[in-house]
Amino acid sequence: MGLEKSIQKLDKYLERLNKGKASKIKPEDLAKVERKLKTKLEMLSAELEETQKASKKERLVGKLSVVNEQLERARWLSEKLSEDTSHLKK
């Protein structure tokens, strides 16, 4: 998912949140997801080091790429939500 699509999704979420149609994403929930993704990243990296077959290595590299992208999105969302809440506090 590109950055523009992520921004659109965040805007839609914030609109639903303002209308009371969505529950607020809690920083603890986001942190929990990040911890799970980091654990998955470590597990896949260890498995990649042990793997001998080229085809399996290729699949693991793809999975690592997806996990890294999800981690990046989680960090981005965390930053955006903290910006939004700091803006609301002013």
C-alpha positions in Angstrom: 0.0 0.0 0.0 1.4 3.3 -1.0 1.8 6.3 1.2 -1.1 8.2 -0.5 -3.5 5.2 0.2 -2.3 5.1 3.8 -3.0 8.8 4.2 -6.5 8.3 2.7 -7.2 5.4 5.1 -6.0 7.5 8.1 -8.2 10.4 7.0 -11.2 8.1 6.7 -10.5 6.7 10.1 -10.2 10.1 11.7 -13.4 11.2 10.1 -15.2 8.1 11.5 -13.6 8.7 14.9 -14.9 12.3 15.0 -18.4 11.0 14.2 -18.2 8.5 16.9 -18.3 5.6 14.5 -14.9 4.2 15.2 -13.0 3.4 18.4 -9.7 5.2 19.1 -6.6 3.2 18.3 -4.7 3.0 21.6 -0.9 3.4 21.6 -0.6 0.2 23.7 -2.4 -1.7 20.9 -0.1 -0.3 18.3 3.0 -1.1 20.5 1.7 -4.7 20.9 1.5 -5.1 17.1 5.0 -3.7 16.7 6.4 -6.2 19.2 4.7 -9.1 17.5 6.1 -7.9 14.1 9.6 -7.5 15.5 9.4 -11.1 17.0 8.2 -12.4 13.6 11.1 -10.5 11.9 13.7 -12.1 14.2 12.2 -15.6 13.7 12.1 -15.2 9.9 15.7 -13.9 9.9 16.9 -16.8 11.9 15.1 -19.3 9.7 16.6 -17.6 6.6 20.1 -18.1 8.0 19.5 -21.8 8.5 17.8 -22.5 5.2 19.7 -24.1 2.4 17.1 -24.4 -0.4 17.1 -21.4 -2.7 13.3 -21.5 -3.2 12.6 -21.4 0.5 15.1 -18.6 0.9 13.2 -16.7 -1.8 9.9 -17.2 0.1 11.4 -16.1 3.4 12.9 -12.9 1.8 9.4 -12.1 0.5 7.9 -12.6 4.0 10.7 -10.5 5.5 9.9 -7.7 3.1 6.2 -7.8 4.0 7.0 -7.7 7.8 9.4 -4.8 7.3 6.7 -2.9 5.3 4.1 -3.6 8.1 6.6 -2.4 10.7 7.2 0.8 8.7 3.4 1.4 8.5 3.0 0.8 12.2 5.7 3.4 13.0 4.1 5.8 10.5 0.7 5.3 12.0 2.1 5.8 15.5 3.7 9.1 14.4 0.5 10.3 12.7 -1.7 9.4 15.7 0.7 11.2 18.1 0.7 14.2 15.8 -3.1 14.2 15.7 -3.5 13.9 19.5 -0.9 16.6 20.1 -2.8 18.8 17.7 -6.1 18.1 19.6 -4.5 18.9 23.0 -3.5 22.5 21.9 
